[in-house]
């Protein structure tokens, strides 16, 4: 038996429950989640009624919807073992990655990216967004069609989106910016226009051309922005201003924005107030930013590099945590498990009650697209893609989360569910 019709006594996070959900001693009571034909039929408070046939008694097991890993680099993954010395910091990692390109072939990229997708599938992720390095104005990178093929092959299991990670100077010419946007648009609805916005390549004109070209092609955007601890970086605040000026109607995702942590609070908060009025979602990448920011050989880092996640959420700005780089020169660690990213963030950003208060930042794929949900999230009616943490509790989560049961369309695809079977 691996297709239950009822998950009884499930512990759901507070953000996924109605505001009038009953509590006991300040904690939400356990839930009874009914499944039907691969979807969640209903979610109600558990009671003392006799268990139904094919029901599982979860006995308080923590349950989350399937994950979105909103910022990854499948084209770069698992390249670290073939590299020698990598200089510390972001720019050193970029140099090492450029040198490794001599090893890249469609078969090499496919093997590494497919391995990453398999890992994501096993941990319970249903939606992956990958950035793909795009360095030349007149040539589509070899990894781009490979990722498009993988998106088709994985359809129905993991929804894969791809973003063109283009260095900002390639948008300096408006005609070229539009040509790049049209190439991305031709890839299909799973493709987005992206760029690398940094003080070392800063150009407001190029950024405006990027945003304007995306608007002209009806494309959503995903940017690497201010991935540095330079207080003078203005990529995020300029993005928010230009979006307002051009009346952008899509969705813009801004990843990293470490510079906010280095700026005076008045400046950083003014930027976030502007972001709150723009169609912007923020993605924080705690593991990579910890490893790359304030990195000097032989010196313990003093600065954390994570963006202002609490202040972002306080303003109602959609916020996600993601894996970013995995076993490449940008991050030697990782396993394409977004829960790991939140575990790192919980420590470095001192997050309270991660399961109840912050796990939403792993599950809201609607925050990536141009019409983010304005209603409260709910399981009811959604696919029964669920992750059950069989050894964790709400106090220590996300510790002890490696052991889990993954349901896809209500059926077990990973993990041991036999403890839940009726006795």
Secondary structure, DSSP 8 states (H G I E B T S, - for coil): ----SEEEEEEE-GGGS-TT--EETTEE--EEEEEETTEEEEEEE--S----TTEEE-TT-EEEE-EEEEEE-TTTTT-GGG-----SSHHHHHHHHHHHGGG--HHHHHHHHHHHHHHHHHHTEEEEEEEEEE--SSS--HHHHHHHHHHHHTTTT-EEEEEEEEEGGGGSSHHHHHHHHHHHHHH-TTEEEEEEE-GGG--HHHHHHHHHHHHHTT--EEEEE--S--TT--HHHHHHHHHHHHT--S-EEEEE-GGGGGS-HHHHHHHHHHHHTTTEEEEE-HHHHHHHTT-BTTB---------HHHHHHTT--EEE--B--SBTTBS---S-HHHHHHHHHHHTT-SSIIIIIGGGGT-GGGGSTT---S----TTSB--EEEETT--TTTTTTT-SSEEEEETTEEEES--GGGS--
